[in-house]
Amino acid sequence: MTDLTPPAKRPANPRFSSGPCAKIPGYSLDMLADAPLGRSHRAAVGKAKLKEAIDLTREILGVPADYRIGIVPASDTGAVEMALWSLLGARPVEMLAWESFGEGWVTDVVKQLKLDATVRKAPYGQIVDLATVDFDKDVVFTWNGTTSGCRVPNGDAIPATRAGLTICDATSAAFAMDLPWDKLDVTTFSWQKVLGGEGAHGMLILSPRAVERLETYTPAWPLPKIFRLTAKGKVSEGIFAGETINTPSMLANEDYLVALKWAKSVGGLKGLIARAQANAQLVWDFCAANPWIANLAETPEIASTTSVCVKFTDPRITDGEAFAKAVAKRIEKAGAGFDLGAYRDAPPGLRIWCGSTVEAADVAALLPWIKWAFDAEIAALAAAA
């Protein structure tokens, strides 16, 4: 193969979007035939299906029995907002941000809730030094920066004896990374990330400490119905048993159940983590073998295994954003990889979803296309010079 000859093989599934993410291998709409369509979500069959989704989530993720798990509206965003508006204000707050979604939570807490929070930021490619964080305050952070490709390596820096709550947006980490539940008081994610479920529904996981906060603290601001987790001073237990705040999609719930059952079939959490790790390793090895491309994450221990972000480092590139967009467009036009562009607020480059539903063979087949598109765009630069 010469530099400008397209590779002979395309990925069998060229979907590498970081959300909504690739469906499980072998997915078919026929798998949703058991969805109780046209039935009330409050009927016995509907509540049973929602409760099954909660129970399987607990089983696969290893969530402790005394933690509450609820299905909530508005995807991961809704789950995070519910936590911020319901829990913050009782103690001082530290906000940690190293990518655009973390920045969004900073904006909501500082400008909307108007709390005098300590804000710690790190540039793309890095994370905040967790050793400098005061966990006697309430701390809000993303576990895995979907738009930066940087993750928290572990929970070692979070003290077990902390006085504050840890509120963790884990939407591109849950089901692909090992989350230390004893270090997390509020954890959120959405169905459409690692398990490739359908959008619009979020998951909210609360520790006993978070429930205690809900039952002993009333925020100074009014809470809309969609955020209310308590009634008469007690946590609304029904939310955590399948009695959702508003009407859920039973079709989307069935889709999530299908993905959860597939997750069990590949070895549960350990199998899911191994699949994402193997996918990411292929990209890391590709970067190591090619001097013109590098992981956006500056150190290996914080490199994401799901939303793997890479940057072009060739000195011949004068307009990084235009070059990266041209590479992504060329690959997509060839049908070899869709939705590879970096997030709009992130540095120029590519973002390759390597989460657990992606097959390693498809990642391996994509990589030669990245080299082909890179070579073609470099040739176009030379021709235009």
C-alpha positions in Angstrom: 0.0 0.0 0.0 1.4 3.4 -1.0 0.7 6.4 1.1 -2.2 7.6 -1.0 -3.8 4.2 -1.7 -6.9 3.6 0.5 -6.7 0.6 2.8 -8.5 -2.4 1.5 -10.5 -3.1 4.6 -13.1 -0.9 6.4 -14.4 -1.4 9.9 -17.4 -3.6 9.9 -19.0 -1.0 12.2 -17.6 2.4 11.4 -19.5 4.2 14.3 -17.0 5.8 16.6 -19.2 8.6 18.0 -18.6 9.5 21.7 -22.4 9.8 22.2 -24.7 8.4 21.3 -22.2 5.5 21.2 -22.0 2.3 19.2 -24.8 -0.2 19.9 -23.8 -3.6 21.2 -22.3 -6.1 18.7 -25.0 -7.9 16.7 -27.7 -5.4 17.7 -31.1 -5.7 16.1 -34.4 -3.9 16.7 -35.9 -7.4 17.1 -34.2 -7.5 20.5 -36.7 -4.9 21.8 -39.8 -7.1 21.1 -40.5 -7.6 24.8 -40.9 -3.9 25.5 -44.3 -3.2 27.0 -45.3 -0.5 24.5 -48.6 1.2 25.0 -48.7 0.2 28.6 -48.4 2.6 31.6 -45.0 2.8 33.2 -46.9 2.7 36.5 -48.5 -0.6 35.6 -47.0 -3.7 37.2 -45.3 -4.7 34.0 -43.8 -1.2 33.5 -42.5 -0.9 37.1 -41.0 -4.4 36.9 -39.1 -3.5 33.8 -37.7 -0.3 35.3 -36.8 -2.1 38.5 -35.1 -4.8 36.5 -32.9 -2.1 34.9 -32.0 -0.7 38.3 -31.2 -4.2 39.7 -29.0 -5.2 36.7 -27.2 -1.9 37.0 -26.4 -2.6 40.6 -25.3 -6.1 39.9 -23.0 -5.3 37.0 -21.4 -2.2 38.5 -21.1 -3.7 41.9 -23.0 -0.8 43.6 -23.3 -1.4 47.4 -26.7 -2.6 48.6 -27.3 0.5 50.7 -26.8 2.9 47.8 -29.9 4.1 46.0 -30.1 3.9 42.2 -32.7 5.9 40.3 -33.7 6.4 36.7 -34.1 10.2 36.1 -35.0 12.6 33.3 -32.8 14.4 30.8 -29.8 12.1 30.5 -26.6 12.5 32.5 -27.2 16.3 32.4 -30.4 15.9 34.2 -28.9 13.6 36.8 -26.0 16.0 37.5 -28.3 19.1 37.7 -30.6 17.2 40.1 -27.7 16.5 42.4 -26.3 20.1 42.2 -29.6 21.8 42.8 -30.7 19.4 45.6 -27.5 18.9 47.5 -25.2 21.9 47.2 -25.2 24.9 49.5 -24.9 23.1 52.9 -21.1 23.2 52.9 -18.4 25.1 51.0 -17.9 23.8 47.4 -14.9 23.0 45.2 -15.5 22.6 41.5 -13.0 20.7 39.4 -12.8 21.0 35.6 -10.5 19.8 32.9 -12.8 19.7 29.9 -16.0 21.3 28.6 -18.6 19.4 30.6 -16.8 20.1 33.9 -16.7 23.7 32.8 -20.5 23.6 32.4 -21.0 22.4 35.9 -18.8 25.3 37.1 -21.0 27.7 35.3 -24.2 26.3 36.8 -22.9 26.3 40.4 -21.2 29.7 40.2 -23.5 31.7 37.9 -26.9 30.0 38.4 -26.8 28.8 42.0 -24.5 31.7 42.8 -22.4 29.8 45.2 -19.0 31.1 46.2 -17.2 28.0 45.1 -13.5 27.3 44.8 -12.8 26.5 41.2 -9.8 24.4 40.2 -9.1 24.0 36.5 -6.6 22.1 34.4 -6.0 22.6 30.7 -7.0 20.0 28.1 -4.6 17.0 28.4 -4.2 17.3 32.2 -6.4 16.9 35.2 -6.5 18.8 38.5 -4.0 17.7 41.1 -6.4 15.8 43.4 -3.9 16.0 46.3 -4.6 19.8 46.5 -8.4 19.4 46.8 -10.2 19.9 50.1 -12.6 17.0 50.4 -14.1 18.4 53.6 -15.9 20.6 51.1 -18.4 19.2 48.6 -16.4 18.4 45.5 -17.9 18.2 42.0 -15.9 16.6 39.1 -16.1 14.4 36.1 -14.4 11.0 36.3 -13.6 10.8 32.6 -13.4 13.9 30.5 -15.4 12.9 27.4 -14.1 15.9 25.5 -10.5 15.8 26.7 -9.7 12.1 26.9 -8.4 12.5 30.4 -9.7 10.5 33.4 -9.2 10.2 37.2 -6.7 7.3 37.5 -8.2 6.0 40.8 -9.9 7.2 44.0 -6.8 7.1 46.2 -6.8 10.9 46.7 -10.3 10.9 48.1 -10.2 10.3 51.9 -12.6 7.8 53.4 -13.1 10.2 56.3 -14.1 13.2 54.2 -16.7 15.6 55.6 -18.0 16.8 52.2 -19.9 14.9 49.5 -18.2 13.8 46.2 -20.5 14.4 43.2 -19.1 12.6 40.2 -20.2 12.9 36.6 -19.2 9.4 35.4 -21.1 9.2 32.2 -18.3 8.0 29.9 -16.7 6.0 32.7 -19.4 3.8 34.2 -19.3 0.3 32.7 -15.8 0.8 31.3 -13.8 1.9 34.4 -13.5 0.7 38.0 -15.4 3.3 40.1 -14.6 3.2 43.8 -18.0 3.4 45.3 -16.8 4.0 48.9 -15.2 7.3 47.6 -18.3 8.5 45.6 -21.4 9.9 47.2 -23.3 10.9 44.0 -22.6 9.2 40.7 -24.3 10.0 37.4 -24.3 8.6 33.9 -26.5 8.1 30.9 -27.6 5.1 28.9 -26.2 6.3 25.6 -22.5 6.2 26.5 -20.6 3.0 27.4 -23.4 0.6 26.8 -24.7 2.3 23.7 -28.2 2.7 25.0 -30.8 5.2 23.7 -30.8 8.8 24.9 -32.9 11.0 27.2 -32.6 8.9 30.5 -30.0 9.4 33.2 -28.9 7.4 36.2 -28.5 8.8 39.7 -26.6 6.8 42.4 -26.7 8.1 45.9 -24.6 6.9 48.9 -26.1 6.9 52.4 -24.2 10.1 53.1 -25.9 11.8 50.2 -29.3 10.5 51.3 -28.6 12.0 54.8 -27.9 15.3 53.2 -31.1 15.2 51.3 -33.1 14.5 54.5 -31.3 17.1 56.7 -30.8 20.1 54.3 -33.2 22.2 52.4 -31.7 24.4 49.6 -32.3 28.2 49.7 -33.6 28.1 46.2 -36.9 26.7 44.8 -36.7 23.2 43.3 -38.8 22.4 40.2 -40.7 19.1 40.3 -38.2 17.4 38.0 -35.4 17.9 40.6 -37.3 16.9 43.7 -35.9 13.9 45.4 -37.6 14.2 48.8 -41.2 14.5 50.1 -42.0 15.7 53.7 -38.3 15.6 54.7 -37.7 12.0 53.5 -36.1 10.7 50.4 -38.7 9.6 47.8 -37.9 5.9 47.8 -40.1 5.2 44.9 -37.7 7.0 42.5 -35.1 4.3 43.4 -37.5 1.4 42.8 -38.7 2.2 39.3 -41.3 4.9 40.1 -39.8 7.6 37.9 -40.5 11.3 38.3 -41.9 11.7 34.8 -42.8 9.3 32.0 -39.9 7.2 30.8 -39.6 5.5 27.4 -40.3 1.8 27.9 -38.7 1.2 24.5 -35.5 3.0 25.6 -35.6 1.0 28.9 -35.9 -2.2 27.0 -32.9 -1.2 24.9 -30.9 -0.6 28.1 -32.0 -4.0 29.5 -30.7 -5.6 26.3 -27.4 -3.9 26.7 -27.1 -4.8 30.4 -27.8 -8.5 29.6 -25.1 -8.4 26.8 -22.7 -6.9 29.4 -23.3 -9.9 31.6 -22.6 -12.2 28.7 -19.1 -10.7 28.1 -18.0 -11.1 31.7 -19.7 -8.2 33.5 -17.7 -5.2 34.6 -14.4 -7.0 34.3 -15.1 -8.0 30.7 -16.4 -4.5 29.8 -13.3 -2.9 31.3 -11.0 -5.3 29.4 -12.8 -4.6 26.1 -12.3 -0.8 26.4 -8.7 -1.2 27.6 -7.9 -3.4 24.6 -9.5 -0.9 22.2 -7.7 2.1 23.7 -4.4 0.2 23.6 -4.6 -0.2 19.9 -4.9 3.6 19.5 -2.1 4.2 22.0 0.2 1.8 20.1 -0.7 3.5 16.8 0.3 6.9 18.3 3.6 5.4 19.6 4.4 4.1 16.2 3.6 7.3 14.3 5.5 10.5 15.2 2.8 12.8 13.6 0.0 11.9 16.1 -0.1 11.8 19.9 -2.6 11.2 22.7 -4.1 14.5 24.0 -3.7 13.1 27.5 -0.2 14.1 28.6 0.5 11.2 30.9 -0.5 7.5 30.5 -2.2 7.1 33.9 -4.8 9.7 33.1 -5.5 8.6 29.5 -9.1 7.7 28.9 -9.9 4.2 27.6 -13.3 5.3 26.2 -13.1 8.7 24.6 -9.6 8.5 23.3 -8.6 12.0 22.0 -5.6 12.4 19.7 -3.8 15.4 18.2 -1.7 15.9 15.1 1.8 17.0 15.8 3.4 17.3 12.4 5.1 20.7 12.0 3.9 21.0 8.4 0.4 21.6 9.7 -0.3 25.3 10.0 -4.0 25.3 10.7 -4.7 22.5 13.1 -8.4 22.8 13.2 -8.9 22.9 9.4 -6.5 19.9 9.0 -8.2 17.8 11.7 -11.6 18.5 10.2 -10.4 17.6 6.7 -9.0 14.3 8.0 -12.2 13.4 9.7 -14.3 14.4 6.7 -12.1 12.3 4.4 -12.5 9.2 6.6 -16.2 9.7 6.8 -16.6 10.1 3.1 -14.8 6.8 2.6 -17.3 5.2 5.0 -14.4 4.1 7.3 -15.3 6.0 10.4 -18.1 8.4 11.5 -18.2 11.2 14.0 -14.4 11.3 14.6 -14.0 15.0 15.0 -12.8 16.5 18.3 -15.5 18.2 20.4 -16.1 21.8 19.4 -14.5 23.3 22.6 -11.5 20.9 22.6 -8.1 21.3 20.9 -8.1 20.2 17.2 -7.7 16.5 16.6 -9.7 13.3 16.5 -11.8 11.6 19.2 -12.2 7.9 18.8 -14.8 6.2 21.0 -13.2 2.9 22.3 -15.9 2.0 24.8 -17.0 -1.5 25.6 -19.5 -2.0 22.8 -16.8 -1.3 20.1 -15.1 -4.3 18.6 -11.2 -4.3 18.7 -11.2 -5.5 15.0 -13.1 -2.3 14.0 -10.6 -0.1 15.9 -7.7 -2.0 14.2 -9.3 -1.5 10.8 -9.9 2.3 11.4 -6.3 3.1 12.2 -4.8 2.6 8.6 -7.6 4.9 7.4 -6.4 7.6 9.8 -2.9 7.3 8.3 -4.2 7.3 4.8 -6.3 10.5 5.4 -3.4 12.1 7.2 -1.0 11.4 4.2 -3.6 12.6 1.8 -4.2 15.9 3.6 -0.4 16.5 4.0 -0.1 15.9 0.2 -2.9 18.4 -0.4 -1.0 21.0 1.8 2.1 20.4 -0.3 0.2 20.8 -3.5 -1.3 24.0 -2.4 2.0 25.5 -1.2 
